Amino acid sequence: MGVKSIEFEFKNIKFVVIMSINNTLSSIELKVNKLVEYYTELKKKNSELDSEKTQLFEKLNAKEIEISSLQEKIKLINISKTVDVSSDDIKNTRMKINSYVREIDKCIALLNS
């Protein structure tokens, strides 16, 4: 590699500064390596965050389905409480409610698969 020199005078004193191209290239190479390393770390972190985001969305969707199911059960319970009839009618109403709950559970199972 070539050697670069700069000459200048200051207060009648002559200075010669020799700059090595190798030193300059080594400095640039070191900085590029640090940038590549930093980029790799950021890329890995980004991937981890994407994975975490996906998992959180899946959990959120599952909770929304669960909330919807529970709200339906509450509606059915409230309906059954308002019915004031004989014990046979209560039995039939409970059977219908149980049937609705089973149907809702089947729908949830289908959504989860």
N, C-alpha and C positions, 0 to 999 in steps of 0.2 A: 504494500500500500504506500501511497505517496505521503510526503510530509508537507504540511502547509505552514508557512511562517508569515508573520506580520511584523513589519518594522515601523517604529515611530520614535520621535524624539520628544523629550520633555525636559525643559530647562537645560538644554545642551547636553542631555544624557541620552544616548541611543539605546533603545530597548528592542529586543527581538523576542517575539512571542511565537513559539512553535506549537502548532495544534496538530495533533495526530488525528487522521481520519478514522483510524481504528477506535480511538476513544469515543469519537462522536457516534460511530456506528454501534458500538457496544452500549452506549447510553440509550440510543433509539431502540435497540433490540430489547433491552431490559424493560423499557417503558411499554413496548408492544406486548411483551410477555405478561406484564402485570395487567394490562387491559384485557387480554385474552382470558386470563385467570378470573378476573372480575366478571367478565361477560358470562363465563361458564357457571360461576356461582349464582348469578342473577337468573340465568336460564333454569337452573335446577330449582331455585326458590319459586320461580314463576310456575313451574310444573307442579310443585307441591301445593301451591295455593290453588291452582286449577282443580286438582284432585280433591282438596278439602272443600272447595266451593260445590263441586258435583255431589259430594256426600251430604253436604248440608241441604242442598235442594231436594235430594231424595228423602231425607228425614222430614223436611218441611212438608212435602207432598203426602207422606205417610201420616203425619199428624193431622193434616187437613182432612184426609179421608176418615181418620178416626173421629175427629170432631163432628164431621157430618153424620157419621153413624150414630154417635152418641146423641146428637140433636134429634135424630129421627126416633130413637128409643125414648127420649124425653117426651116427644110429642105423643107417642103411643101410650106412654104411662099416663100422661095428662088426660088423654081421651078416655082411657079405661077408668080413671078416677071419677070422671064426670058422669059416667053411666051409673045410674042408680036403679037397678032392676033386680030381678030374682036371681037366686044362686045358679040356676041353669043358664041364664043369660050371661052371668059373670063368667061361668066356665067357658061358654062359647066365645066370649070376648077375649078371654085369656088365651084360648087356643088360637084365635085369629092373630092376636099380638105375637104369640110365639112363632106363628107361621111367618108373619112379617119380619120378625127379627132374623129368623133362619134365612129368609130370602135376601135380606140386607147383607147378612154375613156371606152368603154365596156371591153376591155382587162385589163385595170387598175382596173376596178371595180371587175373583176373576180379574179385578183391577190390579191386584198385586202380582199376578202371574204374567 
